Amino acid sequence: MTTYSYSIVLNDSEAIALNEALNLLVELCDRELKENPRAPFYAWRDSAMRIHEKLYENTRQTSGHFCDPETGEYTIWIDDTRPPRDISGSDE
């Protein structure tokens, strides 16, 4: 059997919609499995749960704002992988 790997980039509204769609699929599968257990619903439920676990696994913030608690300086950044200053407190 051939196996593929997929990568996808979603914006905020697409991620929210996918999350809700996965929730609906799990609800449907649970209902169908309770009434008449059969193969496709086991597989679909399992896949939906695994996708849901991965959904926010590699989230990268591409814009936002940061207010330095010490100086009160407010910074806005766009298309950066992290804020202008490490807010975790660790030195990298």
C-alpha positions as CSV (number, residue, x, y, z in Angstrom):
1,M,0.0,0.0,0.0
2,T,1.3,3.5,-0.9
3,T,1.5,5.9,2.0
4,Y,1.4,9.7,1.7
5,S,2.2,12.5,4.1
6,Y,0.3,15.8,3.9
7,S,1.2,19.3,5.0
8,I,-1.3,22.2,5.1
9,V,-1.2,25.8,6.1
10,L,-4.4,27.3,7.6
11,N,-5.3,30.8,8.6
12,D,-7.2,31.4,11.9
13,S,-10.7,31.1,10.5
14,E,-9.8,27.9,8.5
15,A,-8.3,26.3,11.6
16,I,-11.5,27.2,13.6
17,A,-13.7,25.8,10.9
18,L,-11.7,22.6,10.6
19,N,-11.8,22.2,14.4
20,E,-15.6,22.5,14.4
21,A,-15.9,20.1,11.4
22,L,-13.8,17.5,13.2
23,N,-16.0,17.9,16.3
24,L,-19.1,17.4,14.2
25,L,-17.6,14.3,12.5
26,V,-16.8,12.8,15.9
27,E,-20.4,13.5,17.1
28,L,-21.8,11.9,14.0
29,C,-19.6,8.8,14.3
30,D,-20.4,8.5,18.0
31,R,-24.1,8.6,17.2
32,E,-23.8,6.1,14.3
33,L,-21.6,3.7,16.3
34,K,-24.1,3.7,19.1
35,E,-27.0,3.0,16.8
36,N,-25.4,0.6,14.3
37,P,-21.6,0.0,14.7
38,R,-19.9,-0.4,11.4
39,A,-16.5,0.0,9.8
40,P,-16.4,3.5,8.2
41,F,-17.4,5.2,11.4
42,Y,-14.7,3.6,13.5
43,A,-12.0,4.7,11.0
44,W,-13.5,8.2,10.5
45,R,-13.7,8.8,14.2
46,D,-10.1,7.6,14.8
47,S,-8.8,9.8,12.0
48,A,-10.7,12.8,13.2
49,M,-9.3,12.4,16.7
50,R,-5.8,12.1,15.4
51,I,-6.2,15.1,13.1
52,H,-7.6,17.1,16.0
53,E,-4.6,16.2,18.2
54,K,-2.3,17.5,15.5
55,L,-4.3,20.6,14.5
56,Y,-2.4,23.2,16.6
57,E,0.8,21.2,17.0
58,N,2.9,23.4,14.7
59,T,1.2,26.8,15.2
60,R,3.3,29.8,14.2
61,Q,2.2,33.3,15.0
62,T,2.8,35.5,12.0
63,S,1.7,38.8,13.4
64,G,0.6,40.3,16.7
65,H,1.6,42.6,19.4
66,F,3.7,42.6,22.5
67,C,3.8,44.9,25.5
68,D,7.0,44.8,27.6
69,P,5.9,44.5,31.2
70,E,9.0,46.3,32.4
71,T,9.1,49.3,30.1
72,G,5.5,49.4,28.9
73,E,6.9,49.6,25.3
74,Y,4.3,48.3,22.8
75,T,5.5,46.6,19.7
76,I,3.6,45.3,16.7
77,W,5.2,42.8,14.3
78,I,4.1,41.3,11.1
79,D,5.3,38.1,9.4
80,D,7.8,37.1,12.0
81,T,8.1,33.7,13.7
82,R,8.4,35.1,17.2
83,P,8.1,38.4,19.1
84,P,10.9,40.9,18.9
85,R,12.1,39.9,22.4
86,D,12.0,36.4,24.0
87,I,9.0,36.7,26.3
88,S,9.7,33.3,28.0
89,G,12.5,34.8,30.0
90,S,15.1,32.4,28.7
91,D,18.3,33.6,26.9
92,E,18.6,32.1,23.4
